[in-house]
Amino acid sequence: MNKLILLVLVCLSYIASAQNQGTENKMKSALIIIDIQNEYIPKMSEQEKKYAFQVINGSIWTFRQQNLPIIRVYHSNPIWGPAEDSEGFKYLSSVIIKDTDIMIHKHYPSAFTKTDLDKTLKELNCNTIYLCGLSATACVLATYFGGTDRGYNTFLIRDGIMSHDPDYTNVINDICNSVNFQTLRIFVTNQKIEQSHD
């Protein structure tokens, strides 16, 4: 609990300092949803799946309400698939994405590697990214470090990421910057309020 309080204080401090340093330093967030595809869902922990999709859909809804970018990432391998026109490539039907949400197609664990993600985020003037999806131990983690390496304020959405083993997911949450859904909503809503006062 003390770690969560500390993280909230650090993030609020960041928001306050950005507000005082001019519009070029203000936080603008994007939600990045990673690889929630039919091919990979069965490999995830049943325990985590029960709650993760509620958190992911809640996050999508929150970003949509604030008119902030939602980016959906799809993974395939040229050799073992899934093929782009297959059912395995598609997102789980219960995830509330839209065709108008930005789509990134990747062939490497990090959504930044040999894709237009970095360019897209820069064009959107986003400096902060929130990640959800799978797998916590592979593509989510690789994208987290890819974002951090490129200077983005990068956060995992706790309970919105999953892997084949909940213990491994917990470790990833503990070693990375992660926020729970309620904290995410506070940050994103406060960001919108700040922008409306510009």
LINGIHU-V244682 format. One line per field, one symbol per residue. ss: DSSP state (H for helix, E for strand, C for the rest). phi: phi as a letter, one per 40 degrees, with the letter a starting at -180 (. if undefined). Layout:
ss=???
phi=???
//
This chain:
ss=CHHHHHHHHHHHHHHHHHHHCCHHHCCCEEEEEECCEHHHHCCCCHHHHHHHHHHHHHHHHHHHHCCCEEEEEEECECCCECCCCCHHHCECCCCCCCCCCEEEEECCCCCCCCCCHHHHHHHCCCCEEEEEEECCCCHHHHHHHHHHHCCCEEEEEEEEEECCCHHHHHHHHHHCCEECHHHHHHHHHHHHHHHHCC
phi=.cccccccccccccccccccbhccbccbbbcbbbfcbdcbdccccccccdbdcccccccddcccccfbcbbbbbbabdcbgccdcccccccdcccccbcccdbbbbbbdccccfbcccccccccgcbbbbbahacdcbcccccdccccccgccbbccdgbbaacadcccccccccbcbbccccdcccccccccdcccc
//
